């Protein structure tokens, strides 16, 4: 399944991966407390940012203009526009995988076993370069590593050799994907 068009713009990774073969369900059931962990392979033949129309990022000249504060009150400020033709290319649905429905429900948080299940779905030698997750998911992973001998494991930086990166673009309040 490749990304479908979205009238509001780019639908995101959610529309660009093979749900049937590159998805693991953590099984959380509490509404609006879900999060996802994304495993992505980055590169020219995989997932990459593209700059279109033969251009890079372009800044308009600085000017003075009206902006609004958090209460909607206008004030003058120096402003500058950033223009770009950006796109995200997903060359293959075998480039992106997802663990969905991670919640705070007992036993429904992130573990190394869930990550291993997802990594095993990737082709041999073509695994992901990074695991993207929220801070909550990273903390769930850390807590899952508590043992009788290690009561305070360090903050995880990798799982099964794949680096972990926390992303503020992800949320812990996703609707569950049942």
Residue, then its C-alpha position, 0 to 999 in steps of 0.5 A: x500500500x503506497x501513500x494515498x493523496x490527502x486533500x490537506x497535504x501529505x498524509x505522512x508515514x501512516x499512509x506509506x507503510x505496509x500495514x499487513x507485513x510491517x506492523x506490530x500491535x502492542x494491544x493497548x486499549x485506553x482511548x487517546x493514550x496511544x503512541x507509535x514507534x516507527x522503524x525507518x530505513x533512510x537513504x536514496x533507495x529508501x526514505x528521504x527528504x526531497x527538495x523540489x522545483x530545483x530549489x533549496x530553502x529560500x528566505x524572503x527579505x526581513x520586513x516589519x509586519x503584524x503578528x499576534x501574541x498568544x491572546x490574539x493581540x496584534x503587535x509589530x515584529x520583524x518577520x521573514x518567510x521560509x519557502x521550500x518545495x519539500x517532500x518525503x519520498x518512501x521508495x518502498x513500503x519495506x522501508x518503514x515499520x510501526x509498533x502501534x497502540x502503545x499505551x500506559x495499560x499494564x503490559x502494553x508499553x514498549x519492550x525489546x520483544x516488541x521491537x524484535x518482532x518489528x525488526x524481524x519483519x524487515x528483509x535480511x540486511x535491509x533493516x531500519x537505521x533508526x527507531x523513532x519514538x516519544x519520551x514516554x515510549x523510551x521510558x517504557x522501554x527502560x522500565x521493561x529492562x528492570x531486572x532483579x540485578x539491575x533496578x535502574x537501567x540507563x536511558x536506552x539509546x538503542x535496541x537490538x543494535x538500532x539507534x533510538x531517537x526521540x521525536x517531538x513530532x510523535x505524540x502520546x495521545x494518538x487515537x488507537x488504531x484497532 
